[in-house]
Amino acid sequence: MKKFLLLGAFAFLGGLAQAQEGFRLGGHVGAPLGDASDAASVTLGIDAAYMWNITKGLDIGAATGYSHFFGKDNVEDFGFIPLAVSGKYTFNKLPLFVGLDLGAAISTRDYINSGLYVAPRVGYQLNRKTELYLGFQNIGSRYKHRGPGPGPYWHGDDRFSFGAVNFGANFFLK
């Protein structure tokens, strides 16, 4: 009888630990930072990931999406498609979490190179299927040449930081 109770308890707790496993879809809106703020006024994006529960509170997965930077001052819009490993740690008995996406971001414009993608975030778990977060995303890249527009925003062949502070929401699908 003890073995059955113990087995039942493990099955129940294992089911709770798997609550965040599966598809995560969401969106974000943000304010461009760094070199991106010179040429963009706002950013909007969509996010998608598949997460696996590794241990209680820790989920790891693969993430992608699209972040669109809306150009200003006659600068053409530009965007990035991240391909990243995603990690999330949920604190025990608190509806708070921290997360990090790390990988590469593919530029949607010829005049901006693809680059390293880093996106840390902190958030609040509303329920098992919804979370809100405040995050920072940064793409370390090179600017190839001037691109369209009346004047150059980025000079030389240096590295540039295309970043944003984002507010977002994610929804978990089973």
C-alpha positions as CSV (number, residue, x, y, z in Angstrom):
1,M,0.0,0.0,0.0
2,K,2.9,2.4,0.8
3,K,4.4,1.7,-2.6
4,F,1.1,2.7,-4.3
5,L,0.8,5.9,-2.3
6,L,4.5,6.8,-3.0
7,L,4.0,6.0,-6.7
8,G,0.8,8.2,-6.8
9,A,2.6,11.1,-5.1
10,F,5.5,10.9,-7.6
11,A,3.0,10.8,-10.5
12,F,1.1,13.8,-9.1
13,L,4.2,15.9,-8.4
14,G,5.7,14.9,-11.8
15,G,2.5,16.2,-13.5
16,L,2.8,19.5,-11.7
17,A,6.5,19.9,-12.7
18,Q,5.5,19.3,-16.3
19,A,3.0,22.2,-16.3
20,Q,5.1,24.5,-18.4
21,E,6.3,21.9,-20.9
22,G,5.0,22.6,-24.4
23,F,4.6,25.4,-26.9
24,R,4.9,29.0,-25.8
25,L,3.5,31.8,-28.0
26,G,3.6,35.5,-27.3
27,G,4.2,39.0,-28.3
28,H,6.1,42.1,-27.2
29,V,6.2,45.9,-27.7
30,G,9.3,47.9,-26.8
31,A,11.5,51.0,-27.0
32,P,14.7,50.7,-29.0
33,L,18.0,51.2,-27.2
34,G,21.6,51.7,-28.3
35,D,22.2,52.2,-32.0
36,A,18.7,51.0,-32.8
37,S,17.3,54.1,-31.1
38,D,19.0,56.3,-33.7
39,A,16.9,54.9,-36.5
40,A,13.8,53.3,-34.9
41,S,11.0,54.6,-32.8
42,V,9.3,51.5,-31.6
43,T,9.6,47.7,-31.9
44,L,6.9,45.0,-32.1
45,G,7.5,41.3,-32.1
46,I,6.1,37.8,-31.9
47,D,7.8,35.0,-30.0
48,A,7.5,31.2,-30.1
49,A,9.3,28.4,-28.2
50,Y,9.0,24.8,-27.3
51,M,10.0,24.2,-23.6
52,W,11.0,21.0,-21.8
53,N,10.9,20.7,-18.1
54,I,14.4,19.7,-16.9
55,T,13.8,19.8,-13.1
56,K,11.3,21.5,-10.8
57,G,11.3,25.1,-11.7
58,L,13.7,24.9,-14.6
59,D,12.6,24.8,-18.3
60,I,14.9,24.8,-21.3
61,G,13.9,24.9,-24.9
62,A,14.3,26.3,-28.4
63,A,13.0,29.8,-29.3
64,T,12.4,31.8,-32.4
65,G,10.2,34.7,-33.5
66,Y,10.4,38.1,-35.2
67,S,11.3,41.6,-33.9
68,H,10.3,44.5,-36.1
69,F,11.9,47.9,-35.6
70,F,9.9,50.7,-37.1
71,G,12.2,53.3,-38.8
72,K,12.1,57.0,-38.2
73,D,13.5,60.0,-40.0
74,N,13.2,58.4,-43.4
75,V,15.0,55.2,-42.3
76,E,13.6,52.0,-43.6
77,D,12.1,49.5,-41.1
78,F,14.3,46.6,-40.2
79,G,13.9,43.4,-38.2
80,F,15.6,40.3,-36.8
81,I,14.6,36.6,-36.6
82,P,16.2,35.0,-33.5
83,L,17.1,31.4,-33.3
84,A,18.0,30.7,-29.7
85,V,18.2,28.4,-26.7
86,S,15.7,29.5,-24.1
87,G,15.9,29.0,-20.4
88,K,13.4,29.8,-17.6
89,Y,13.6,29.4,-13.9
90,T,10.5,29.8,-11.8
91,F,11.0,30.5,-8.1
92,N,9.5,28.0,-5.6
93,K,6.1,29.2,-4.1
94,L,6.4,32.5,-5.9
95,P,4.7,33.4,-9.2
96,L,8.0,35.1,-10.4
97,F,10.5,33.9,-13.0
98,V,13.7,34.8,-14.7
99,G,14.6,33.8,-18.2
100,L,17.3,34.1,-20.9
101,D,17.4,33.5,-24.6
102,L,20.8,33.1,-26.2
103,G,21.6,32.5,-29.8
104,A,21.8,34.2,-33.2
105,A,19.6,36.8,-34.8
106,I,19.1,36.8,-38.6
107,S,18.7,40.3,-40.1
108,T,15.9,40.9,-42.5
109,R,17.9,43.7,-44.3
110,D,20.9,43.4,-46.5
111,Y,22.6,46.4,-45.0
112,I,22.7,45.0,-41.4
113,N,24.5,41.8,-40.6
114,S,23.1,39.0,-38.5
115,G,24.6,38.7,-35.0
116,L,24.6,37.4,-31.5
117,Y,21.2,37.5,-29.8
118,V,20.9,37.9,-26.0
119,A,17.5,38.4,-24.3
120,P,17.2,38.3,-20.5
121,R,13.8,38.8,-18.9
122,V,11.9,38.8,-15.5
123,G,8.3,38.1,-15.2
124,Y,5.1,37.2,-13.4
125,Q,3.2,34.0,-13.9
126,L,-0.5,34.9,-13.9
127,N,-1.7,31.3,-14.1
128,R,-0.5,28.1,-15.7
129,K,-1.1,29.3,-19.2
130,T,-0.2,33.0,-19.1
131,E,2.8,35.1,-18.1
132,L,3.8,38.8,-18.3
133,Y,7.4,39.9,-18.6
134,L,9.8,42.8,-18.8
135,G,12.8,42.0,-20.9
136,F,15.8,43.4,-22.7
137,Q,16.9,42.1,-26.1
138,N,20.2,42.9,-27.8
139,I,21.6,42.0,-31.1
140,G,25.3,42.6,-31.6
141,S,25.8,43.2,-35.3
142,R,27.8,45.0,-38.0
143,Y,26.3,47.6,-40.2
144,K,27.4,46.9,-43.8
145,H,26.7,50.3,-45.5
146,R,24.4,53.2,-45.3
147,G,21.2,51.6,-46.6
148,P,18.2,53.6,-47.8
149,G,17.5,57.0,-46.4
150,P,19.0,60.5,-46.7
151,G,21.8,60.2,-44.2
152,P,24.0,57.6,-42.5
153,Y,23.1,56.7,-39.0
154,W,26.0,54.4,-38.4
155,H,29.5,55.1,-39.7
156,G,32.4,52.8,-40.3
157,D,32.7,49.1,-40.1
158,D,32.3,48.8,-36.3
159,R,30.1,46.6,-34.2
160,F,26.7,48.0,-33.3
161,S,24.1,47.2,-30.7
162,F,20.5,46.8,-31.9
163,G,18.5,46.5,-28.7
164,A,15.2,47.2,-27.0
165,V,13.5,47.1,-23.6
166,N,10.3,45.1,-24.1
167,F,7.0,44.4,-22.3
168,G,5.4,41.1,-23.4
169,A,2.9,38.4,-22.7
170,N,3.3,34.7,-23.4
171,F,0.7,32.0,-23.6
172,F,1.3,28.2,-23.1
173,L,-0.4,25.8,-25.4
174,K,-0.7,22.1,-24.7
